[in-house]
Amino acid sequence: MRFLTKILSFDVTSSKIKIVRDGKVVLSEKTQLSIDENGRVIAFGDDVTKQDKGTIISPIRGGLITDFNAFEQLLRSLIKKVLNKNGAFTPSLKTFCTIPDYASEVDMRAIRDSFEHAGAREVYMIFSSHCINQSAVTEKNDSFLIIDSGADKVSFSIMANDKIHASIKLDFGAEKLKRVLWSKLKSQFGLDCKMEVIEELLHNYMTFNGSPKRDKMTITATNENDLQSTQEIDLVYLNNCLTAYFEIIKNEIQMILQDITKFEIESLKFILLTGKLSQLNGFDSTLNQMTNLPIKNKSNEDYALKGLIQLAPSFESNMKCIR
């Protein structure tokens, strides 16, 4: 009976796993767990710390499973937490989750098996771009390119006539760029910066096109002697450290645009830019100069999650869902 069936929706395509119940996000935690030498879970999600006496595992990356058993354990722990399962009775569970556009049949099988082993009786999946299209675009027949940049990947998907025609990903995103900045500050200036400083540098001063709006900036961080130190840093130097990564993104876009004719679709009408790197200075203007296409929805809003919530009430009858 339906009233005995619990329905949970999952977004597993970002650095945090999000669980939706009855139209609300009831959990948003890091996709990690700590296990002891016997394989037992010590901590999971946001409760994992570097002080845990165990091995810390991130079992899913870019929405794809890298450790099947660990991901199953993480799902079990998170589902139990959301459903407050303390008694002997286990309710019937249906799950609905986003998957990356670039997921293969093997990847989808692994995701389905993980949810089933974690207790789901039925598993429904939907590609992330369908969720993004649902929440961010009104004209379903448009042809456009989605560039979705997350913590650990940048994906490129061609949408036309409400279908995904192609999708590829780069295995780096905002976290990679932050690590590059941290490393350069450490090696060049001897500074061990807090992540808040790195994020400020990335989003306020680094630029995808041209020089930063300021040449230098004074920051305070821990130096090599483990003491607080104030240092003036060269923002132009730091920005140049990221140039190679920006060039990779440009090259991927150019290759996609060169291959567009083989899909027998209308010319692209715009680029939909979402995710963490969408806020990077100059990203949108550079894309516009490269492609002569308008840039829409330059926002850090989580359109995949928003679309998942909108589609959740009718996922069982949605033709785009995969079982």
Buried (B, 14 or more C-beta within 10 A) or exposed (E): EEEEEBBBBBBBBBBBBBBBBEEEBBBBBBBBBBBEEEEEBBBBBEBBEEEBEBEBBBBBBBBBBEBBBBBBBBBBBBBBBBBEBEEEEEEBBBBBBBBBBBBEEEBBEBBBBBBBBBBBEBBBBBBBBBBBBBBBBEEEEBBBBBBBBBBBBBBBBBBBEBBBBBBBBBEBBBBBBBEBBBEBBBEBBBBBBEEEBBBBBBBBBBBBBEEBEEEEBEBEBBBEEEEEBEBEBBBEBBBEBBEEBBEEBBEBBEEBBEEBEEEEBEEBBBBBBBBBBBBBBBBBBBBBEBBEBEBBBBBEEBBBBBBBBEBBBEBEEBEBBBE
